[in-house]
């Protein structure tokens, strides 16, 4: 189909924008933002009709031979199925909004065009991930996003903290990515294909190699652990907040980190075939959701709270995947993209208006920043799971799945839901309500280019949950499950519990923080030990520094010493030995061999010197000698 | 009609040498232009040969002549999918490194004479199809390299030059023994590679000769533990010579493994496979760790070569189609990427006169274009997909994984290590607050950018669409693969499975 092949252009427009902005940045200057936003808009223009087509029941797929591996050709192409269409919708919409927001936020930056170049490159990578039809192309685009993440976190690279953070992010995700790459190798060795479309049949064919399936699934999942910041590789995401706020929203909340969840969805046939793999995924997700929520309780930096909240919510999605509810996970991915992007952009607006990120210095901002405050409230209600906002519907689906999968998971995730509502409203109350705590801060509302996207996202945060609600007969779930529709039981116990937990968390936050920081601090003193655990983020960073990073470098230095002393020592030793040996043989040659020769010569000389004494030339002397000899012979001869 | 194009390619630099030799005194400045014209001519001839290159597995553009008929020594040159990419790389890097040599100010005439002699030696090494001729060219490479390091090098140049010379010579002596053994072991006695390849050597014989050749090539690659000449030679060599050393000379080793060890002794290759896996993985991981411990920028890149060349060996060790192709791709891309990194080291060193990474910091704002290009090549080197380094690594790992998944998994540590040492390098040099000492530093100039752009184009091209390279190497490698894994044994093993 000719028209559908326009899908290739979806990621290519942002790539073009990147090339223009990076090569000609000094000429386009302030217009860089329009090139990037324009490219995104063009991508939307192509993507949305195709999404409508997918909703209408079509699946667009096209590929071409990319790499000959001998025997098999690796094919690259795009696959637009309901799953891809969902992500495509989220990424194009949220991504474009965030770029529009960034125009206002980044105004006056020295490296304005570079920033938008990076954003466009990121959009290229993310859109590539979304539409790719096989694991290798997916991985390649995924790594491009990793590069953008690196570049954008380190955007203020003259700050040491930013320089450290970007390196940490890249290296940590790289660890996961190596697992992902090994998973790709294992999958290709096992099934002989990397295509998403063929994966299901390939797994069915290899049902017997259960162990290989489990190993492959878990290796692929390593990529998710890294990119979606799951325990134990979650440590990079909070530090990644060193980047400018639109970056935090785009990459580290709404889209890139969600790509890890998307990866699990793409690998779902493998996970369905391996109960062990699914269980590991469920455990990792649940543990991540709960621990990150615990850390978010005590964070005082507005972006750090949101970062841990993101980790926690990603844990939710991953847990859903493990519990067998792929659709619920993707549903939450979509709703989360809207409200979390909104929260980050709202936080950015607050930072823009106040010049601080510290919650302890804020307070009472509501009257000064009305748009920001209202939209932030909507997003907080959405994430807290208050109906009928988006977060409620998707979270309810996940809790339902956990309820069916196992009690422990259900309790942990329910507790997380309570904690989420609590820390979000702690954040909201401390920021916007009460009295201003720092008189030096003169807050002002942000420009329209920033508040505009906030309102659009706020509308999204209210509405995007509805297609997946029972009000719409779970249309969204059927859309994703196309071909094999399932029953959608409504469990009122789970639903009401979840609402109650959310409201309880909100209420508790109001009670504690209504009057400022006082009561919270009192509580922290009485719960000293748990408070310390949360404040220090379970000491995971410290543990890595002591037990991983330091030994890693120590080993490097040790091996370098070994290289210089032993390996090169052996070479130099051989050299020195040869040199020494040649000195010995030189000495031997000089004194023994040549000495012998010289000695013989000298001895001959010596003898001849003696014999020369006889060669006098006088006949008398010779006759005398002859005479003496005759006498001598006669004397001994006669005797 | 036999084509003489390959001979023209090999011996054109000698014409340049002659012209430079007849330059009047005091006109040394002109030598660089003559050298550039010569390398460009070689490049042009290579393009002509490229246009005639056919996608077949056989040797092509073969040219033969008697040389020393009493001993069966012939002058045979020819090319195939294994050697042609290397010839292309040599011609290209020779042009770029020649431009990079314009900064040489001392004894220019001699420098460019040695430089062009080196080019002839390298091209001859890749194109010889006669073992004796090959050996001659192999040794010819050593001499100009010795002088280029020993005269124009850094403070410890003499030590490094002698070490390089003697170490390689020691290795090539074993190779010479191997060559003689092959000569006397074949009937009729010959050095002709094509005839030798037809011989049925016994396994025992193959093993011994394989080892002899392997030692000679292992030192050149270099394979752990024969690598310690490399950092010394790199650190002391002037920038263009480092570039040639990394981009071309190291490939002579792996090229030799493919051309001689694999093509002549396929049975011994299987016997040696486990050892090669171990050496490859140790090289990858060890080289990576030692690179991480470096503070000298150039030494770090040198050790990264040990690690990256380990990937070539890993692909070779896999002894399968994907692995061989991956090894070939990795050879080519390592030449372009590491060549680029050494050029970048030189750009910085020319301005700052130090290579100690801890002395820098925050240069990204001061020299933004340089910073961008350095990040580009670092990303290519650490295997970022979309750039060519990834393609080589991916194919090598895929080939290795099919044979020895655990070894290959360990080799993946090398990927994390590459990210570690390169990102630490970037942080130390480019990121953080600007070290005020460098506030006068100027950005990379047009001539330097011109040496890097062709490499960047290749890196992106192969990274995005690797078939441009693979279609040229595939027919030859498939033939080699058939030799290594004859179809009948494959059939019997399939038939033997329950």
HADDOCK unambig.tbl for C-alpha pairs under 7 A between the chains (distance, minus, plus):
assign (segid A and resid 66 and name CA) (segid B and resid 465 and name CA) 6.80 0.50 0.50
assign (segid A and resid 66 and name CA) (segid B and resid 467 and name CA) 6.93 0.50 0.50
assign (segid A and resid 67 and name CA) (segid B and resid 466 and name CA) 6.51 0.50 0.50
assign (segid A and resid 67 and name CA) (segid B and resid 467 and name CA) 5.82 0.50 0.50
assign (segid A and resid 69 and name CA) (segid B and resid 322 and name CA) 5.50 0.50 0.50
assign (segid A and resid 70 and name CA) (segid B and resid 321 and name CA) 5.87 0.50 0.50
assign (segid A and resid 70 and name CA) (segid B and resid 322 and name CA) 6.22 0.50 0.50
assign (segid A and resid 140 and name CA) (segid B and resid 385 and name CA) 4.82 0.50 0.50
assign (segid A and resid 140 and name CA) (segid B and resid 386 and name CA) 6.53 0.50 0.50
assign (segid A and resid 143 and name CA) (segid B and resid 384 and name CA) 6.60 0.50 0.50
assign (segid A and resid 143 and name CA) (segid B and resid 385 and name CA) 6.44 0.50 0.50
assign (segid A and resid 157 and name CA) (segid B and resid 431 and name CA) 5.29 0.50 0.50
assign (segid A and resid 157 and name CA) (segid B and resid 432 and name CA) 5.56 0.50 0.50
assign (segid A and resid 158 and name CA) (segid B and resid 362 and name CA) 6.09 0.50 0.50
assign (segid A and resid 158 and name CA) (segid B and resid 431 and name CA) 5.91 0.50 0.50
assign (segid A and resid 158 and name CA) (segid B and resid 432 and name CA) 4.18 0.50 0.50
assign (segid A and resid 158 and name CA) (segid B and resid 433 and name CA) 4.45 0.50 0.50
assign (segid A and resid 158 and name CA) (segid B and resid 434 and name CA) 6.97 0.50 0.50
assign (segid A and resid 159 and name CA) (segid B and resid 432 and name CA) 5.34 0.50 0.50
assign (segid A and resid 159 and name CA) (segid B and resid 433 and name CA) 6.17 0.50 0.50
assign (segid A and resid 160 and name CA) (segid B and resid 432 and name CA) 4.75 0.50 0.50
assign (segid A and resid 160 and name CA) (segid B and resid 433 and name CA) 6.86 0.50 0.50
assign (segid A and resid 163 and name CA) (segid B and resid 427 and name CA) 6.49 0.50 0.50
assign (segid A and resid 163 and name CA) (segid B and resid 431 and name CA) 5.88 0.50 0.50
assign (segid A and resid 163 and name CA) (segid B and resid 432 and name CA) 5.91 0.50 0.50
assign (segid A and resid 167 and name CA) (segid B and resid 423 and name CA) 6.31 0.50 0.50
assign (segid A and resid 171 and name CA) (segid B and resid 419 and name CA) 6.60 0.50 0.50
assign (segid A and resid 171 and name CA) (segid B and resid 420 and name CA) 6.73 0.50 0.50
assign (segid A and resid 174 and name CA) (segid B and resid 416 and name CA) 6.48 0.50 0.50
assign (segid A and resid 175 and name CA) (segid B and resid 416 and name CA) 6.41 0.50 0.50
assign (segid A and resid 178 and name CA) (segid B and resid 412 and name CA) 6.64 0.50 0.50
assign (segid A and resid 185 and name CA) (segid B and resid 398 and name CA) 5.60 0.50 0.50
assign (segid A and resid 185 and name CA) (segid B and resid 401 and name CA) 6.74 0.50 0.50
assign (segid A and resid 189 and name CA) (segid B and resid 402 and name CA) 6.19 0.50 0.50
assign (segid A and resid 556 and name CA) (segid B and resid 289 and name CA) 4.49 0.50 0.50
assign (segid A and resid 556 and name CA) (segid B and resid 290 and name CA) 5.34 0.50 0.50
assign (segid A and resid 556 and name CA) (segid B and resid 292 and name CA) 6.03 0.50 0.50
assign (segid A and resid 556 and name CA) (segid B and resid 293 and name CA) 5.19 0.50 0.50
assign (segid A and resid 557 and name CA) (segid B and resid 290 and name CA) 6.88 0.50 0.50
assign (segid A and resid 557 and name CA) (segid B and resid 293 and name CA) 5.12 0.50 0.50
assign (segid A and resid 559 and name CA) (segid B and resid 289 and name CA) 6.90 0.50 0.50
assign (segid A and resid 559 and name CA) (segid B and resid 290 and name CA) 5.94 0.50 0.50
assign (segid A and resid 560 and name CA) (segid B and resid 290 and name CA) 4.85 0.50 0.50
assign (segid A and resid 560 and name CA) (segid B and resid 293 and name CA) 6.43 0.50 0.50
assign (segid A and resid 567 and name CA) (segid B and resid 225 and name CA) 6.58 0.50 0.50
assign (segid A and resid 568 and name CA) (segid B and resid 228 and name CA) 5.48 0.50 0.50
